Structures are given as C-alpha cells and as structure tokens.
C-alpha cells in the first residue's frame, strides 16, 4: 500500500469549455452535445428550485 492509494479519484473530464474540437469525430461531438444538454437541464432545474426557495423565504419573512 502506498500513499497514493488514499488520493481521491478524479472524475474524467468529458469536455472542457473552449477546447479544440477539430480532432473530434461527428459521433464524439454528438456525445458531448448530449452530455452538455443534460447538464444544462440539470442547471435549469436547480435554478428553478433555488428560485422557489427564495420566494418561500421572502413570503415567510415578508421581504
């Protein structure tokens, strides 16, 4: 057992904003588009939830 066994596993970076896309195939581009669309949906859902929480707090404290 080495000291490196306890290091947290890093997630593989699937896409980096602004990276060079010229070497990717059409299939790879499609996969990345699908991944990014799912991430946008996740962000939008979280934004709606946060907005609702803010409205509830404002109503509770009459802000």
PDB file of N, CA, C, O and CB in Angstrom:
ATOM      1  N   UNK A   1       0.851  -1.180   0.000  1.00  0.00           N
ATOM      2  CA  UNK A   1       0.000   0.000   0.000  1.00  0.00           C
ATOM      3  C   UNK A   1       0.894   1.240   0.000  1.00  0.00           C
ATOM      4  O   UNK A   1       1.830   1.347   0.793  1.00  0.00           O
ATOM      5  CB  UNK A   1      -0.967   0.000   1.230  1.00  0.00           C
ATOM      6  N   UNK A   2       0.592   2.167  -0.898  1.00  0.00           N
ATOM      7  CA  UNK A   2       1.387   3.388  -0.976  1.00  0.00           C
ATOM      8  C   UNK A   2       0.549   4.585  -0.558  1.00  0.00           C
ATOM      9  O   UNK A   2      -0.665   4.480  -0.383  1.00  0.00           O
ATOM     10  CB  UNK A   2       1.939   3.590  -2.396  1.00  0.00           C
ATOM     11  N   UNK A   3       1.209   5.716  -0.401  1.00  0.00           N
ATOM     12  CA  UNK A   3       0.486   6.929  -0.023  1.00  0.00           C
ATOM     13  C   UNK A   3      -0.470   7.382  -1.113  1.00  0.00           C
ATOM     14  O   UNK A   3      -1.406   8.137  -0.850  1.00  0.00           O
ATOM     15  CB  UNK A   3       1.462   8.043   0.296  1.00  0.00           C
ATOM     16  N   UNK A   4      -0.241   6.929  -2.320  1.00  0.00           N
ATOM     17  CA  UNK A   4      -1.075   7.335  -3.447  1.00  0.00           C
ATOM     18  C   UNK A   4      -2.408   6.595  -3.495  1.00  0.00           C
ATOM     19  O   UNK A   4      -3.329   7.023  -4.190  1.00  0.00           O
ATOM     20  CB  UNK A   4      -0.330   7.113  -4.736  1.00  0.00           C
ATOM     21  N   UNK A   5      -2.518   5.488  -2.762  1.00  0.00           N
ATOM     22  CA  UNK A   5      -3.761   4.721  -2.732  1.00  0.00           C
ATOM     23  C   UNK A   5      -4.902   5.488  -2.074  1.00  0.00           C
ATOM     24  O   UNK A   5      -6.071   5.205  -2.334  1.00  0.00           O
ATOM     25  CB  UNK A   5      -3.544   3.414  -2.007  1.00  0.00           C
ATOM     26  N   UNK A   6      -4.574   6.448  -1.231  1.00  0.00           N
ATOM     27  CA  UNK A   6      -5.593   7.167  -0.493  1.00  0.00           C
ATOM     28  C   UNK A   6      -6.023   8.461  -1.175  1.00  0.00           C
ATOM     29  O   UNK A   6      -6.908   9.155  -0.675  1.00  0.00           O
ATOM     30  CB  UNK A   6      -5.097   7.467   0.882  1.00  0.00           C
ATOM     31  N   UNK A   7      -5.416   8.791  -2.299  1.00  0.00           N
ATOM     32  CA  UNK A   7      -5.796  10.014  -3.004  1.00  0.00           C
ATOM     33  C   UNK A   7      -7.185   9.842  -3.607  1.00  0.00           C
ATOM     34  O   UNK A   7      -7.515   8.776  -4.127  1.00  0.00           O
ATOM     35  CB  UNK A   7      -4.761  10.365  -4.106  1.00  0.00           C
ATOM     36  N   UNK A   8      -7.995  10.895  -3.536  1.00  0.00           N
ATOM     37  CA  UNK A   8      -9.339  10.783  -4.131  1.00  0.00           C
ATOM     38  C   UNK A   8      -9.251  10.614  -5.640  1.00  0.00           C
ATOM     39  O   UNK A   8      -8.374  11.169  -6.302  1.00  0.00           O
ATOM     40  CB  UNK A   8     -10.191  12.023  -3.791  1.00  0.00           C
ATOM     41  N   UNK A   9     -10.182   9.835  -6.158  1.00  0.00           N
ATOM     42  CA  UNK A   9     -10.238   9.615  -7.599  1.00  0.00           C
ATOM     43  C   UNK A   9     -10.791  10.865  -8.261  1.00  0.00           C
ATOM     44  O   UNK A   9     -11.795  11.417  -7.811  1.00  0.00           O
ATOM     45  CB  UNK A   9     -11.104   8.372  -7.948  1.00  0.00           C
ATOM     46  N   UNK A  10     -10.150  11.309  -9.317  1.00  0.00           N
ATOM     47  CA  UNK A  10     -10.640  12.462 -10.068  1.00  0.00           C
ATOM     48  C   UNK A  10     -11.569  11.981 -11.164  1.00  0.00           C
ATOM     49  O   UNK A  10     -11.338  10.948 -11.792  1.00  0.00           O
ATOM     50  CB  UNK A  10      -9.469  13.284 -10.663  1.00  0.00           C
ATOM     51  N   UNK A  11     -12.627  12.751 -11.382  1.00  0.00           N
ATOM     52  CA  UNK A  11     -13.528  12.427 -12.472  1.00  0.00           C
ATOM     53  C   UNK A  11     -12.835  12.737 -13.789  1.00  0.00           C
ATOM     54  O   UNK A  11     -12.107  13.723 -13.911  1.00  0.00           O
ATOM     55  CB  UNK A  11     -14.859  13.208 -12.347  1.00  0.00           C
ATOM     56  N   UNK A  12     -13.073  11.884 -14.762  1.00  0.00           N
ATOM     57  CA  UNK A  12     -12.532  12.125 -16.091  1.00  0.00           C
ATOM     58  C   UNK A  12     -13.255  13.330 -16.690  1.00  0.00           C
ATOM     59  O   UNK A  12     -14.484  13.390 -16.679  1.00  0.00           O
ATOM     60  CB  UNK A  12     -12.682  10.862 -17.003  1.00  0.00           C
ATOM     61  N   UNK A  13     -12.501  14.274 -17.204  1.00  0.00           N
ATOM     62  CA  UNK A  13     -13.093  15.450 -17.829  1.00  0.00           C
ATOM     63  C   UNK A  13     -13.602  15.031 -19.201  1.00  0.00           C
ATOM     64  O   UNK A  13     -12.831  14.596 -20.056  1.00  0.00           O
ATOM     65  CB  UNK A  13     -12.060  16.632 -17.936  1.00  0.00           C
ATOM     66  N   UNK A  14     -14.904  15.166 -19.401  1.00  0.00           N
ATOM     67  CA  UNK A  14     -15.516  14.763 -20.656  1.00  0.00           C
ATOM     68  C   UNK A  14     -15.396  15.873 -21.687  1.00  0.00           C
ATOM     69  O   UNK A  14     -15.163  15.619 -22.869  1.00  0.00           O
ATOM     70  CB  UNK A  14     -16.982  14.390 -20.444  1.00  0.00           C
ATOM     71  N   UNK A  15     -15.556  17.096 -21.229  1.00  0.00           N
ATOM     72  CA  UNK A  15     -15.468  18.232 -22.132  1.00  0.00           C
ATOM     73  C   UNK A  15     -14.988  19.443 -21.360  1.00  0.00           C
ATOM     74  O   UNK A  15     -15.386  19.673 -20.219  1.00  0.00           O
ATOM     75  CB  UNK A  15     -16.827  18.515 -22.807  1.00  0.00           C
ATOM     76  N   UNK A  16     -14.137  20.201 -21.995  1.00  0.00           N
ATOM     77  CA  UNK A  16     -13.654  21.436 -21.400  1.00  0.00           C
ATOM     78  C   UNK A  16     -14.113  22.583 -22.286  1.00  0.00           C
ATOM     79  O   UNK A  16     -13.870  22.577 -23.493  1.00  0.00           O
ATOM     80  CB  UNK A  16     -12.096  21.428 -21.234  1.00  0.00           C
ATOM     81  N   UNK A  17     -14.774  23.564 -21.689  1.00  0.00           N
ATOM     82  CA  UNK A  17     -15.283  24.704 -22.445  1.00  0.00           C
ATOM     83  C   UNK A  17     -14.129  25.388 -23.170  1.00  0.00           C
ATOM     84  O   UNK A  17     -13.098  25.697 -22.573  1.00  0.00           O
ATOM     85  CB  UNK A  17     -16.014  25.705 -21.512  1.00  0.00           C
ATOM     86  N   UNK A  18     -14.318  25.616 -24.455  1.00  0.00           N
ATOM     87  CA  UNK A  18     -13.321  26.312 -25.266  1.00  0.00           C
ATOM     88  C   UNK A  18     -12.238  25.427 -25.861  1.00  0.00           C
ATOM     89  O   UNK A  18     -11.354  25.923 -26.560  1.00  0.00           O
ATOM     90  CB  UNK A  18     -12.681  27.352 -24.451  1.00  0.00           C
ATOM     91  N   UNK A  19     -12.290  24.129 -25.598  1.00  0.00           N
ATOM     92  CA  UNK A  19     -11.235  23.259 -26.111  1.00  0.00           C
ATOM     93  C   UNK A  19     -11.320  23.109 -27.631  1.00  0.00           C
ATOM     94  O   UNK A  19     -12.368  23.351 -28.229  1.00  0.00           O
ATOM     95  CB  UNK A  19     -11.315  21.886 -25.445  1.00  0.00           C
ATOM     96  N   UNK A  20     -10.219  22.711 -28.239  1.00  0.00           N
ATOM     97  CA  UNK A  20     -10.143  22.494 -29.676  1.00  0.00           C
ATOM     98  C   UNK A  20     -11.009  21.292 -30.050  1.00  0.00           C
ATOM     99  O   UNK A  20     -10.838  20.204 -29.499  1.00  0.00           O
ATOM    100  CB  UNK A  20      -8.672  22.279 -30.128  1.00  0.00           C
ATOM    101  N   UNK A  21     -11.920  21.484 -30.966  1.00  0.00           N
ATOM    102  CA  UNK A  21     -12.845  20.425 -31.370  1.00  0.00           C
ATOM    103  C   UNK A  21     -12.467  19.774 -32.697  1.00  0.00           C
ATOM    104  O   UNK A  21     -13.124  18.830 -33.136  1.00  0.00           O
ATOM    105  CB  UNK A  21     -14.241  20.980 -31.467  1.00  0.00           C
ATOM    106  N   UNK A  22     -11.423  20.268 -33.329  1.00  0.00           N
ATOM    107  CA  UNK A  22     -11.090  19.830 -34.681  1.00  0.00           C
ATOM    108  C   UNK A  22     -10.722  18.351 -34.786  1.00  0.00           C
ATOM    109  O   UNK A  22     -10.865  17.762 -35.858  1.00  0.00           O
ATOM    110  CB  UNK A  22      -9.962  20.651 -35.199  1.00  0.00           C
ATOM    111  N   UNK A  23     -10.262  17.751 -33.719  1.00  0.00           N
ATOM    112  CA  UNK A  23      -9.843  16.351 -33.779  1.00  0.00           C
ATOM    113  C   UNK A  23     -10.948  15.372 -33.367  1.00  0.00           C
ATOM    114  O   UNK A  23     -10.725  14.162 -33.344  1.00  0.00           O
ATOM    115  CB  UNK A  23      -8.638  16.146 -32.894  1.00  0.00           C
ATOM    116  N   UNK A  24     -12.126  15.883 -33.044  1.00  0.00           N
ATOM    117  CA  UNK A  24     -13.226  15.012 -32.619  1.00  0.00           C
ATOM    118  C   UNK A  24     -14.059  14.563 -33.813  1.00  0.00           C
ATOM    119  O   UNK A  24     -14.250  15.311 -34.772  1.00  0.00           O
ATOM    120  CB  UNK A  24     -14.119  15.731 -31.596  1.00  0.00           C
ATOM    121  N   UNK A  25     -14.543  13.344 -33.739  1.00  0.00           N
ATOM    122  CA  UNK A  25     -15.408  12.818 -34.791  1.00  0.00           C
ATOM    123  C   UNK A  25     -16.826  13.364 -34.616  1.00  0.00           C
ATOM    124  O   UNK A  25     -17.148  13.966 -33.592  1.00  0.00           O
ATOM    125  CB  UNK A  25     -15.415  11.266 -34.772  1.00  0.00           C
ATOM    126  N   UNK A  26     -17.657  13.149 -35.618  1.00  0.00           N
ATOM    127  CA  UNK A  26     -19.053  13.561 -35.543  1.00  0.00           C
ATOM    128  C   UNK A  26     -19.738  12.844 -34.365  1.00  0.00           C
ATOM    129  O   UNK A  26     -20.522  13.456 -33.640  1.00  0.00           O
ATOM    130  CB  UNK A  26     -19.790  13.255 -36.885  1.00  0.00           C
ATOM    131  N   UNK A  27     -19.445  11.562 -34.177  1.00  0.00           N
ATOM    132  CA  UNK A  27     -20.031  10.809 -33.066  1.00  0.00           C
ATOM    133  C   UNK A  27     -19.592  11.377 -31.718  1.00  0.00           C
ATOM    134  O   UNK A  27     -20.407  11.516 -30.805  1.00  0.00           O
ATOM    135  CB  UNK A  27     -19.642   9.330 -33.162  1.00  0.00           C
ATOM    136  N   UNK A  28     -18.306  11.705 -31.593  1.00  0.00           N
ATOM    137  CA  UNK A  28     -17.804  12.284 -30.345  1.00  0.00           C
ATOM    138  C   UNK A  28     -18.454  13.635 -30.077  1.00  0.00           C
ATOM    139  O   UNK A  28     -18.801  13.943 -28.936  1.00  0.00           O
ATOM    140  CB  UNK A  28     -16.275  12.434 -30.396  1.00  0.00           C
ATOM    141  N   UNK A  29     -18.618  14.430 -31.105  1.00  0.00           N
ATOM    142  CA  UNK A  29     -19.283  15.725 -30.942  1.00  0.00           C
ATOM    143  C   UNK A  29     -20.724  15.527 -30.492  1.00  0.00           C
ATOM    144  O   UNK A  29     -21.209  16.250 -29.622  1.00  0.00           O
ATOM    145  CB  UNK A  29     -19.239  16.532 -32.257  1.00  0.00           C
ATOM    146  N   UNK A  30     -21.406  14.559 -31.076  1.00  0.00           N
ATOM    147  CA  UNK A  30     -22.785  14.260 -30.688  1.00  0.00           C
ATOM    148  C   UNK A  30     -22.891  13.831 -29.231  1.00  0.00           C
ATOM    149  O   UNK A  30     -23.818  14.227 -28.524  1.00  0.00           O
ATOM    150  CB  UNK A  30     -23.354  13.175 -31.582  1.00  0.00           C
ATOM    151  N   UNK A  31     -21.927  13.012 -28.785  1.00  0.00           N
ATOM    152  CA  UNK A  31     -21.916  12.571 -27.386  1.00  0.00           C
ATOM    153  C   UNK A  31     -21.731  13.756 -26.455  1.00  0.00           C
ATOM    154  O   UNK A  31     -22.399  13.856 -25.426  1.00  0.00           O
ATOM    155  CB  UNK A  31     -20.804  11.534 -27.150  1.00  0.00           C
ATOM    156  N   UNK A  32     -20.834  14.642 -26.812  1.00  0.00           N
ATOM    157  CA  UNK A  32     -20.580  15.814 -25.968  1.00  0.00           C
ATOM    158  C   UNK A  32     -21.783  16.741 -25.947  1.00  0.00           C
ATOM    159  O   UNK A  32     -22.109  17.316 -24.908  1.00  0.00           O
ATOM    160  CB  UNK A  32     -19.343  16.572 -26.461  1.00  0.00           C
ATOM    161  N   UNK A  33     -22.441  16.889 -27.083  1.00  0.00           N
ATOM    162  CA  UNK A  33     -23.645  17.723 -27.136  1.00  0.00           C
ATOM    163  C   UNK A  33     -24.696  17.153 -26.195  1.00  0.00           C
ATOM    164  O   UNK A  33     -25.327  17.898 -25.446  1.00  0.00           O
ATOM    165  CB  UNK A  33     -24.200  17.814 -28.585  1.00  0.00           C
ATOM    166  N   UNK A  34     -24.889  15.838 -26.228  1.00  0.00           N
ATOM    167  CA  UNK A  34     -25.876  15.195 -25.354  1.00  0.00           C
ATOM    168  C   UNK A  34     -25.523  15.395 -23.885  1.00  0.00           C
ATOM    169  O   UNK A  34     -26.401  15.690 -23.074  1.00  0.00           O
ATOM    170  CB  UNK A  34     -25.975  13.697 -25.669  1.00  0.00           C
ATOM    171  N   UNK A  35     -24.265  15.240 -23.538  1.00  0.00           N
ATOM    172  CA  UNK A  35     -23.812  15.422 -22.158  1.00  0.00           C
ATOM    173  C   UNK A  35     -24.065  16.863 -21.711  1.00  0.00           C
ATOM    174  O   UNK A  35     -24.562  17.101 -20.610  1.00  0.00           O
ATOM    175  CB  UNK A  35     -22.308  15.067 -22.023  1.00  0.00           C
ATOM    176  N   UNK A  36     -23.721  17.812 -22.570  1.00  0.00           N
ATOM    177  CA  UNK A  36     -23.892  19.220 -22.209  1.00  0.00           C
ATOM    178  C   UNK A  36     -25.361  19.615 -22.124  1.00  0.00           C
ATOM    179  O   UNK A  36     -25.730  20.440 -21.289  1.00  0.00           O
ATOM    180  CB  UNK A  36     -23.181  20.108 -23.217  1.00  0.00           C
ATOM    181  N   UNK A  37     -26.203  19.037 -22.975  1.00  0.00           N
ATOM    182  CA  UNK A  37     -27.645  19.313 -22.882  1.00  0.00           C
ATOM    183  C   UNK A  37     -28.200  18.812 -21.558  1.00  0.00           C
ATOM    184  O   UNK A  37     -29.003  19.495 -20.924  1.00  0.00           O
ATOM    185  CB  UNK A  37     -28.405  18.658 -24.055  1.00  0.00           C
ATOM    186  N   UNK A  38     -27.774  17.617 -21.134  1.00  0.00           N
ATOM    187  CA  UNK A  38     -28.219  17.092 -19.842  1.00  0.00           C
ATOM    188  C   UNK A  38     -27.746  17.993 -18.706  1.00  0.00           C
ATOM    189  O   UNK A  38     -28.473  18.206 -17.735  1.00  0.00           O
ATOM    190  CB  UNK A  38     -27.703  15.657 -19.633  1.00  0.00           C
ATOM    191  N   UNK A  39     -26.547  18.513 -18.823  1.00  0.00           N
ATOM    192  CA  UNK A  39     -26.021  19.393 -17.780  1.00  0.00           C
ATOM    193  C   UNK A  39     -26.797  20.708 -17.746  1.00  0.00           C
ATOM    194  O   UNK A  39     -27.073  21.227 -16.664  1.00  0.00           O
ATOM    195  CB  UNK A  39     -24.522  19.664 -18.008  1.00  0.00           C
ATOM    196  N   UNK A  40     -27.151  21.250 -18.897  1.00  0.00           N
ATOM    197  CA  UNK A  40     -27.958  22.475 -18.945  1.00  0.00           C
ATOM    198  C   UNK A  40     -29.312  22.222 -18.288  1.00  0.00           C
ATOM    199  O   UNK A  40     -29.794  23.058 -17.524  1.00  0.00           O
ATOM    200  CB  UNK A  40     -28.147  22.960 -20.414  1.00  0.00           C
ATOM    201  N   UNK A  41     -29.924  21.088 -18.574  1.00  0.00           N
ATOM    202  CA  UNK A  41     -31.202  20.751 -17.948  1.00  0.00           C
ATOM    203  C   UNK A  41     -31.062  20.664 -16.438  1.00  0.00           C
ATOM    204  O   UNK A  41     -31.937  21.128 -15.707  1.00  0.00           O
ATOM    205  CB  UNK A  41     -31.739  19.432 -18.500  1.00  0.00           C
ATOM    206  N   UNK A  42     -29.983  20.081 -15.969  1.00  0.00           N
ATOM    207  CA  UNK A  42     -29.735  19.957 -14.532  1.00  0.00           C
ATOM    208  C   UNK A  42     -29.576  21.342 -13.898  1.00  0.00           C
ATOM    209  O   UNK A  42     -30.113  21.601 -12.821  1.00  0.00           O
ATOM    210  CB  UNK A  42     -28.477  19.097 -14.271  1.00  0.00           C
ATOM    211  N   UNK A  43     -28.849  22.214 -14.560  1.00  0.00           N
ATOM    212  CA  UNK A  43     -28.652  23.571 -14.054  1.00  0.00           C
ATOM    213  C   UNK A  43     -29.962  24.354 -14.027  1.00  0.00           C
ATOM    214  O   UNK A  43     -30.236  25.081 -13.072  1.00  0.00           O
ATOM    215  CB  UNK A  43     -27.624  24.308 -14.908  1.00  0.00           C
ATOM    216  N   UNK A  44     -30.766  24.204 -15.073  1.00  0.00           N
ATOM    217  CA  UNK A  44     -32.044  24.898 -15.126  1.00  0.00           C
ATOM    218  C   UNK A  44     -32.973  24.413 -14.018  1.00  0.00           C
ATOM    219  O   UNK A  44     -33.655  25.220 -13.385  1.00  0.00           O
ATOM    220  CB  UNK A  44     -32.700  24.700 -16.491  1.00  0.00           C
ATOM    221  N   UNK A  45     -33.005  23.114 -13.780  1.00  0.00           N
ATOM    222  CA  UNK A  45     -33.827  22.552 -12.710  1.00  0.00           C
ATOM    223  C   UNK A  45     -33.398  23.104 -11.356  1.00  0.00           C
ATOM    224  O   UNK A  45     -34.239  23.488 -10.543  1.00  0.00           O
ATOM    225  CB  UNK A  45     -33.738  21.017 -12.710  1.00  0.00           C
ATOM    226  N   UNK A  46     -32.105  23.143 -11.117  1.00  0.00           N
ATOM    227  CA  UNK A  46     -31.601  23.662  -9.846  1.00  0.00           C
ATOM    228  C   UNK A  46     -31.935  25.139  -9.694  1.00  0.00           C
ATOM    229  O   UNK A  46     -32.264  25.589  -8.597  1.00  0.00           O
ATOM    230  CB  UNK A  46     -30.086  23.450  -9.740  1.00  0.00           C
ATOM    231  N   UNK A  47     -31.855  25.887 -10.768  1.00  0.00           N
ATOM    232  CA  UNK A  47     -32.177  27.309 -10.736  1.00  0.00           C
ATOM    233  C   UNK A  47     -33.648  27.525 -10.369  1.00  0.00           C
ATOM    234  O   UNK A  47     -33.970  28.410  -9.576  1.00  0.00           O
ATOM    235  CB  UNK A  47     -31.865  27.959 -12.095  1.00  0.00           C
ATOM    236  N   UNK A  48     -34.533  26.717 -10.947  1.00  0.00           N
ATOM    237  CA  UNK A  48     -35.961  26.820 -10.631  1.00  0.00           C
ATOM    238  C   UNK A  48     -36.190  26.503  -9.155  1.00  0.00           C
ATOM    239  O   UNK A  48     -36.943  27.204  -8.479  1.00  0.00           O
ATOM    240  CB  UNK A  48     -36.793  25.864 -11.526  1.00  0.00           C
ATOM    241  N   UNK A  49     -35.547  25.455  -8.657  1.00  0.00           N
ATOM    242  CA  UNK A  49     -35.698  25.085  -7.249  1.00  0.00           C
ATOM    243  C   UNK A  49     -35.190  26.190  -6.328  1.00  0.00           C
ATOM    244  O   UNK A  49     -35.837  26.518  -5.333  1.00  0.00           O
ATOM    245  CB  UNK A  49     -34.953  23.779  -6.961  1.00  0.00           C
ATOM    246  N   UNK A  50     -34.048  26.757  -6.652  1.00  0.00           N
ATOM    247  CA  UNK A  50     -33.485  27.841  -5.827  1.00  0.00           C
ATOM    248  C   UNK A  50     -34.400  29.058  -5.853  1.00  0.00           C
ATOM    249  O   UNK A  50     -34.590  29.713  -4.829  1.00  0.00           O
ATOM    250  CB  UNK A  50     -32.069  28.229  -6.320  1.00  0.00           C
ATOM    251  N   UNK A  51     -34.966  29.366  -7.013  1.00  0.00           N
ATOM    252  CA  UNK A  51     -35.889  30.491  -7.120  1.00  0.00           C
ATOM    253  C   UNK A  51     -37.121  30.282  -6.261  1.00  0.00           C
ATOM    254  O   UNK A  51     -37.597  31.214  -5.613  1.00  0.00           O
ATOM    255  CB  UNK A  51     -36.298  30.704  -8.565  1.00  0.00           C
ATOM    256  N   UNK A  52     -37.639  29.060  -6.252  1.00  0.00           N
ATOM    257  CA  UNK A  52     -38.817  28.746  -5.437  1.00  0.00           C
ATOM    258  C   UNK A  52     -38.483  28.867  -3.953  1.00  0.00           C
ATOM    259  O   UNK A  52     -39.296  29.357  -3.169  1.00  0.00           O
ATOM    260  CB  UNK A  52     -39.336  27.325  -5.754  1.00  0.00           C
ATOM    261  N   UNK A  53     -37.297  28.424  -3.572  1.00  0.00           N
ATOM    262  CA  UNK A  53     -36.885  28.541  -2.173  1.00  0.00           C
ATOM    263  C   UNK A  53     -36.768  30.013  -1.770  1.00  0.00           C
ATOM    264  O   UNK A  53     -37.163  30.394  -0.668  1.00  0.00           O
ATOM    265  CB  UNK A  53     -35.540  27.813  -1.942  1.00  0.00           C
ATOM    266  N   UNK A  54     -36.235  30.819  -2.652  1.00  0.00           N
ATOM    267  CA  UNK A  54     -36.097  32.243  -2.368  1.00  0.00           C
ATOM    268  C   UNK A  54     -37.475  32.892  -2.195  1.00  0.00           C
ATOM    269  O   UNK A  54     -37.683  33.704  -1.293  1.00  0.00           O
ATOM    270  CB  UNK A  54     -35.309  32.943  -3.497  1.00  0.00           C
ATOM    271  N   UNK A  55     -38.409  32.518  -3.071  1.00  0.00           N
ATOM    272  CA  UNK A  55     -39.767  33.059  -2.972  1.00  0.00           C
ATOM    273  C   UNK A  55     -40.435  32.647  -1.659  1.00  0.00           C
ATOM    274  O   UNK A  55     -41.130  33.448  -1.035  1.00  0.00           O
ATOM    275  CB  UNK A  55     -40.615  32.589  -4.161  1.00  0.00           C
ATOM    276  N   UNK A  56     -40.223  31.405  -1.246  1.00  0.00           N
ATOM    277  CA  UNK A  56     -40.791  30.932   0.019  1.00  0.00           C
ATOM    278  C   UNK A  56     -40.207  31.698   1.202  1.00  0.00           C
ATOM    279  O   UNK A  56     -40.927  32.084   2.123  1.00  0.00           O
ATOM    280  CB  UNK A  56     -40.540  29.428   0.191  1.00  0.00           C
ATOM    281  N   UNK A  57     -38.909  31.910   1.164  1.00  0.00           N
ATOM    282  CA  UNK A  57     -38.256  32.662   2.245  1.00  0.00           C
ATOM    283  C   UNK A  57     -38.755  34.097   2.272  1.00  0.00           C
ATOM    284  O   UNK A  57     -39.015  34.642   3.344  1.00  0.00           O
ATOM    285  CB  UNK A  57     -36.722  32.639   2.078  1.00  0.00           C
ATOM    286  N   UNK A  58     -38.891  34.711   1.111  1.00  0.00           N
ATOM    287  CA  UNK A  58     -39.375  36.083   1.030  1.00  0.00           C
ATOM    288  C   UNK A  58     -40.797  36.182   1.571  1.00  0.00           C
ATOM    289  O   UNK A  58     -41.133  37.140   2.268  1.00  0.00           O
ATOM    290  CB  UNK A  58     -39.319  36.589  -0.418  1.00  0.00           C
ATOM    291  N   UNK A  59     -41.627  35.203   1.256  1.00  0.00           N
ATOM    292  CA  UNK A  59     -43.001  35.204   1.746  1.00  0.00           C
ATOM    293  C   UNK A  59     -43.037  35.010   3.259  1.00  0.00           C
ATOM    294  O   UNK A  59     -43.844  35.624   3.957  1.00  0.00           O
ATOM    295  CB  UNK A  59     -43.817  34.108   1.052  1.00  0.00           C
ATOM    296  N   UNK A  60     -42.158  34.154   3.749  1.00  0.00           N
ATOM    297  CA  UNK A  60     -42.114  33.874   5.168  1.00  0.00           C
ATOM    298  C   UNK A  60     -41.674  35.101   5.964  1.00  0.00           C
ATOM    299  O   UNK A  60     -42.241  35.412   7.011  1.00  0.00           O
ATOM    300  CB  UNK A  60     -41.182  32.707   5.441  1.00  0.00           C
ATOM    301  N   UNK A  61     -40.668  35.786   5.459  1.00  0.00           N
ATOM    302  CA  UNK A  61     -40.123  36.947   6.162  1.00  0.00           C
ATOM    303  C   UNK A  61     -40.668  38.272   5.627  1.00  0.00           C
ATOM    304  O   UNK A  61     -40.275  39.349   6.075  1.00  0.00           O
ATOM    305  CB  UNK A  61     -38.613  36.944   6.062  1.00  0.00           C
ATOM    306  N   UNK A  62     -41.583  38.169   4.658  1.00  0.00           N
ATOM    307  CA  UNK A  62     -42.216  39.340   4.035  1.00  0.00           C
ATOM    308  C   UNK A  62     -41.185  40.348   3.558  1.00  0.00           C
ATOM    309  O   UNK A  62     -41.239  41.537   3.873  1.00  0.00           O
ATOM    310  CB  UNK A  62     -43.173  40.010   5.015  1.00  0.00           C
ATOM    311  N   UNK A  63     -40.254  39.827   2.793  1.00  0.00           N
ATOM    312  CA  UNK A  63     -39.185  40.681   2.237  1.00  0.00           C
ATOM    313  C   UNK A  63     -39.683  41.342   0.976  1.00  0.00           C
ATOM    314  O   UNK A  63     -38.948  42.102   0.345  1.00  0.00           O
ATOM    315  CB  UNK A  63     -37.895  39.862   1.944  1.00  0.00           C
TER     316      UNK A  63
END
